[in-house]
Amino acid sequence: MGNITLTMVKPTAYKKGYAANILAKITDAGFRIQAMKTLRLSKAQAEKFYEVHIERPFYGELTEFMSSGPIVAAVLEKNNAVEDYRKLIGATNPKDAEEGTIRKLYASNIQENAVHGSDSDENAEIEASFFFAKNERFNNEGGLV
């Protein structure tokens, strides 16, 4: 059981102005932000981040979408972070997501599902390191992680 997860507010949610509401919902659920930045992924960066899905039929559309506009990437900290965050965001398909979850509230469809969340403790660390160097991540006392 790890204490970090990575989230990304995806391009459509960012464009619609949902980033602040999503971040508020995250912090209200007891997550602390270790690191955060707004950026736009290049196509090559999106392909690298999602290379685990390279054989999947949605890979091209996913990487095109994720490089289509700004995102907010953040490392979130909380005990049992991955599992708790996945409950908070809801099912990948917003039609199947529980009421009150981030995806039910802010997703447009299954691809434009508002946010990314790490699927395992191991991937959380890999994904956090994709976006943030260790000297960009801070603990509660303001010290480096």
C-alpha positions in Angstrom: 0.0 0.0 0.0 1.6 3.2 -1.2 1.1 6.8 -0.3 1.3 8.5 -3.7 -0.6 8.5 -6.9 -0.4 10.6 -10.1 -3.4 12.5 -11.5 -3.7 14.4 -14.7 -6.6 16.8 -15.5 -7.1 15.9 -19.1 -7.4 18.4 -22.0 -11.2 18.6 -22.3 -11.7 19.1 -18.5 -9.0 21.7 -18.5 -10.5 23.5 -21.5 -14.0 23.5 -19.8 -12.5 25.2 -16.7 -13.0 22.2 -14.4 -9.4 22.0 -13.1 -10.0 24.1 -10.0 -13.1 22.2 -9.0 -11.4 18.8 -9.6 -8.4 19.9 -7.5 -10.7 21.1 -4.7 -12.6 17.7 -4.7 -9.2 16.0 -4.5 -8.0 18.0 -1.5 -11.4 17.9 0.2 -11.0 14.0 0.0 -7.8 14.3 2.1 -5.2 14.2 -0.5 -2.2 16.5 -0.3 -0.5 17.8 -3.4 3.3 17.0 -3.4 3.9 18.6 -6.8 1.8 20.1 -9.6 2.2 21.8 -13.0 0.3 22.8 -16.0 1.8 21.8 -19.3 1.0 20.5 -22.8 2.3 17.1 -23.7 3.9 16.7 -27.1 2.7 13.8 -29.2 6.0 12.0 -28.4 5.6 12.6 -24.7 2.0 11.3 -24.7 3.2 8.2 -26.6 6.0 7.6 -24.1 3.7 8.0 -21.1 1.0 5.6 -22.5 3.4 3.2 -24.2 2.1 0.4 -21.9 -1.1 0.6 -24.1 0.8 0.6 -27.5 -0.9 -2.6 -28.6 -4.4 -1.4 -27.7 -6.7 -0.1 -30.5 -7.3 3.2 -28.6 -3.6 4.1 -28.3 -3.4 6.4 -31.2 -6.6 8.3 -30.3 -5.5 8.5 -26.7 -2.1 9.9 -27.4 -3.6 12.4 -29.9 -6.2 13.5 -27.3 -3.7 13.8 -24.5 -1.4 16.0 -26.6 -4.3 18.2 -27.9 -4.3 20.8 -25.1 -3.1 21.7 -21.7 -3.2 19.3 -18.7 -2.6 19.6 -15.0 -0.3 16.9 -13.7 0.0 16.4 -9.9 1.5 13.9 -7.4 -1.0 13.3 -4.7 -0.2 12.0 -1.3 -2.4 10.0 1.1 -2.3 6.6 2.8 -3.6 4.1 0.4 -3.4 6.8 -2.3 -4.0 4.7 -5.5 -7.0 2.8 -4.2 -8.6 5.8 -2.6 -8.1 8.0 -5.6 -9.5 5.4 -8.0 -12.7 5.3 -5.8 -12.8 9.2 -5.9 -12.5 9.4 -9.7 -15.0 6.6 -10.5 -15.3 4.2 -13.4 -13.4 4.9 -16.6 -16.7 5.2 -18.5 -18.5 8.1 -16.8 -21.9 6.4 -17.6 -20.8 3.7 -15.1 -19.3 6.0 -12.5 -21.0 6.4 -9.2 -22.7 9.7 -8.4 -20.4 12.3 -6.9 -17.2 10.9 -8.4 -15.0 13.1 -10.5 -15.7 11.3 -13.7 -19.5 11.4 -13.1 -19.3 15.1 -12.5 -16.8 16.3 -15.1 -16.2 13.7 -17.8 -17.5 14.1 -21.3 -17.2 10.4 -22.4 -15.1 7.3 -21.9 -12.0 8.8 -23.6 -12.4 12.4 -22.4 -13.0 11.1 -18.8 -11.7 14.2 -17.0 -8.7 12.7 -15.1 -6.0 10.1 -15.2 -5.2 8.1 -12.0 -2.4 5.6 -11.5 -3.5 2.0 -11.4 -0.9 0.6 -9.0 1.7 1.7 -6.5 4.5 0.8 -8.9 3.0 2.8 -11.7 2.3 5.7 -9.4 6.0 6.1 -8.8 6.9 5.6 -12.5 4.3 8.1 -13.6 5.2 10.7 -10.9 8.8 10.4 -12.0 7.8 11.0 -15.6 6.5 14.5 -14.8 8.5 15.5 -11.7 12.1 15.3 -10.5 12.6 14.4 -6.8 13.5 18.0 -6.2 10.1 19.1 -7.4 8.2 17.0 -4.8 7.6 18.2 -1.3 6.3 16.7 1.9 4.0 18.3 4.5 6.9 20.2 6.2 8.0 21.7 2.9 11.0 19.4 2.6 11.9 17.3 -0.4 10.3 13.9 -0.6 
